Amino acid sequence: MSLLDEIFVEVSADTRMRLLAPNLAQLTEQFCYRMLEEIQNIIRDDQLDDPECFARIEQIVCLFEKHGISTGGRHDF
């Protein structure tokens, strides 16, 4: 499934978002904005001190999974 298809599935299932925006384009835009904002917060977190950035990448992968976006089989454990 493509990223756009996965986003549409999540957006369609989110009742709160359907109430906030009248069309699918706006819903998708709001969904993507929220995800980017969360990713930005992870990257800006100065409390994470990992020279190889593993902790930050792990949080971003978990964020994608939280929102129903596939990250491939590498995180299937």
KOLSEMI-948326 format. One record per residue (C-alpha): y, z, x; residue in three letters. Coordinates in steps of 0.02 Angstrom, whole numbers, plus 50000, padded with zeros to 5 digits. Layout:
NODE   north      up    east     r
NODE       Y       Z       X   ALA
...
***
This chain:
NODE   north      up    east     r
NODE   50000   50000   50000   MET
NODE   50173   49957   50068   SER
NODE   50307   50088   50098   LEU
NODE   50408   50019   49953   LEU
NODE   50256   50031   49837   ASP
NODE   50226   50211   49891   GLU
NODE   50408   50255   49859   ILE
NODE   50401   50174   49686   PHE
NODE   50247   50279   49644   VAL
NODE   50336   50439   49697   GLU
NODE   50498   50394   49609   VAL
NODE   50407   50349   49448   SER
NODE   50316   50515   49448   ALA
NODE   50471   50622   49478   ASP
NODE   50540   50668   49306   THR
NODE   50694   50752   49379   ARG
NODE   50745   50592   49466   MET
NODE   50720   50487   49309   ARG
NODE   50844   50600   49221   LEU
NODE   50975   50581   49359   LEU
NODE   50978   50392   49376   ALA
NODE   50964   50257   49244   PRO
NODE   50871   50126   49346   ASN
NODE   50737   50107   49477   LEU
NODE   50856   50047   49612   ALA
NODE   50961   50205   49597   GLN
NODE   50806   50314   49591   LEU
NODE   50739   50233   49748   THR
NODE   50906   50251   49837   GLU
NODE   50915   50437   49793   GLN
NODE   50736   50465   49849   PHE
NODE   50766   50378   50017   CYS
NODE   50929   50471   50044   TYR
NODE   50844   50639   50014   ARG
NODE   50704   50595   50137   MET
NODE   50827   50538   50270   LEU
NODE   50929   50695   50247   GLU
NODE   50773   50802   50270   GLU
NODE   50725   50703   50427   ILE
NODE   50901   50727   50495   GLN
NODE   50888   50915   50466   ASN
NODE   50723   50920   50562   ILE
NODE   50795   50823   50708   ILE
NODE   50952   50932   50714   ARG
NODE   50852   51095   50715   ASP
NODE   50897   51171   50884   ASP
NODE   50769   51310   50861   GLN
NODE   50631   51183   50898   LEU
NODE   50612   51180   51087   ASP
NODE   50470   51060   51124   ASP
NODE   50489   50949   51278   PRO
NODE   50377   50816   51204   GLU
NODE   50454   50833   51030   CYS
NODE   50283   50864   50953   PHE
NODE   50346   50996   50832   ALA
NODE   50485   50883   50767   ARG
NODE   50369   50734   50747   ILE
NODE   50240   50842   50657   GLU
NODE   50373   50901   50534   GLN
NODE   50428   50723   50500   ILE
NODE   50247   50667   50472   VAL
NODE   50222   50814   50353   CYS
NODE   50383   50765   50262   LEU
NODE   50318   50589   50234   PHE
NODE   50153   50659   50169   GLU
NODE   50246   50783   50057   LYS
NODE   50331   50636   49974   HIS
NODE   50170   50536   49954   GLY
NODE   50207   50415   50097   ILE
NODE   50057   50370   50205   SER
NODE   50067   50402   50391   THR
NODE   49900   50321   50430   GLY
NODE   49737   50398   50485   GLY
NODE   49802   50485   50640   ARG
NODE   49854   50638   50537   HIS
NODE   49691   50651   50438   ASP
NODE   49626   50817   50502   PHE
***
